[in-house]
């Protein structure tokens, strides 16, 4: 346990969170995370409006554009086109 002179030998909040997250990951399976994700998504949809989603979408797009180049967009565009063509073929 990391000791911080200002915490009188107690675990820091950061360390406690990390240890708790590691224990949760050890004791729960994929379905657990899917269920809490679904519940969280439903609650977010219930408590937030269209503008919220527009804002986070814009922020995500800006971050993606900042971190990726033209080749990235060409690659995902090609994958999207192939997926759409397959979907049309399956219909």
N, C-alpha and C positions, 0 to 999 in steps of 0.2 A: 504494500500500500504506500503510495506516495505521501510524504508528510510535508506539510506546509507550515512554516513557523507561525503563521498567523492563524492557523486552524487548530492549534493545540493538539497536534497529532491526529486529527480527524481527517477522513477522506474528503477530498475536494468534491464539489458538485459535479465537475466535469468527469472525474474518475468514477464517481458513483453512477453517473449516466452511462458511461462506457461499459462498466461492469454489468449493469442491468440489461443493457442492450445485448451484450454477449450471452448472458444467461437466457434471455428471451429467445435468441436465435438458436440456442442449443435445445431448448425445450419445446419449441413450436415448429410445425411443418408449414409447407407452402400454402395449404388451405387456410391456415390461421391468418397468414398475411393477406391472402386474397379476400377473406371475409372482412378483416378490419379495413382494408383498402376500399372495398365496396361500400361499407358503412360510412366511411369518411367522405367518399365521393357523393353519396346520396345526401349527406348532411350539408356538404358544401353547396350542392345544387339547390338545396332547400333554402339556404340562408344567404345566397349571393345572387346578384342580378346579372343581366347581359353585359353590363359595363365592366363588371369584375372580370369576366372571361375575356372580354376584348382587351383589357389592360394586361392580363397575364400572358395572353397570346402575343401581344405586341412585344412585351419584354422578352419572351422566349425567342421570338423571331429575331430581335435585335442581338441577343446573346449568341444565337446560332450563326447569324451573319458575321459577327465579330470573330468567331472562332473557327469558321470554315471558309474554304475558298471555292472558286468556280468548279473545280473538279468534284467536290462534294455534292454540289447541286446537280451537276450533270449525272452523277451516279444515282442519286435518289430519284431523279426524274426518270431515268431509264428504268429503274426498278418499279416505279409507280406505273409507268406505261405498260410494262410487261404484265404486272398484276392486273391491270384494268383489261388488257387484251384477254388474259386467261379467264377473268370473270365473265366477259362477254361470250367467250367460247363455251363456258359452263352453263350459261343461261339458255 
